[in-house]
Every structure is written in C-alpha cells, then in structure tokens.
Amino acid sequence: MKKKFIRFVLSEDDTDLIGWKNSLPSRSFTETVNKILVSESIGQSACIPYEFSSSEVAEEDRTGFYVADENVLTLLNGIHKGDRTDVIKEIIRKHIKHNREHPPELVSVD
C-alpha cells in the first residue's frame, strides 16, 4: 500500500485546532486526522473527540501525517498543493462542528 506524507502547518490563527490537537491522546493526531479524511472521502462524518479548549498561547505548529487510504489519497490529490493545508483545516473543523452539534449516542450496558 502506497503511503504519502502530508505536511501540515497550524498557524497562530488556528488556536482552535491547536487546542483540539493538544487535547487528543498522545500520538493519536495522525490516526484521528486519517479517520476524518477517510470519512470525508466517502461522504460521512467521523466520530471524533470534539471537546477541547482553544490554546491561549498559539505558536505555529509544523507537523505532518501519513496517509495510506486510496480514497483519501484521491481526495487530497484533487486539491491544489498550495490549498491543501487550508482545505484539511476546514474539513477538520467541519467534523468537530458536526460532533458538537450531533454528539454520538452513549451506549448503556445493562
């Protein structure tokens, strides 16, 4: 399976996404972003952590993640390279908003 590394920059203007990223369990950013992008590529909404505080101190965060899913690669290859980071940010925000407005139902164990 072909993997592609996506460079991703969270700027000082992205305090919401920096706060969200920092609230994720350690080493789960790549997995969570991939879950979002897989869901986006098939027209669904990802069930992701959505409760977080915006970061008060926003420093640019240069990071990246690997993608291996063919649907996600097709989605990302359809986005102009110069616009990719902004589009990914909007997709993440869209999925966070969806989870806030429609939280997953809690499953009860009887």
Secondary structure, 3 states (H helix, E strand, C coil): CCCEEEEEEECCCCHHHHHHHHHCCCCCHHHHHHHHHHHHHCCCCCCCCCCCCCCCCCCCEEEEEEECCHHHHHHHHCCCHHHHHHHHHHHHHHHHHHHHHCCCCCCCCC
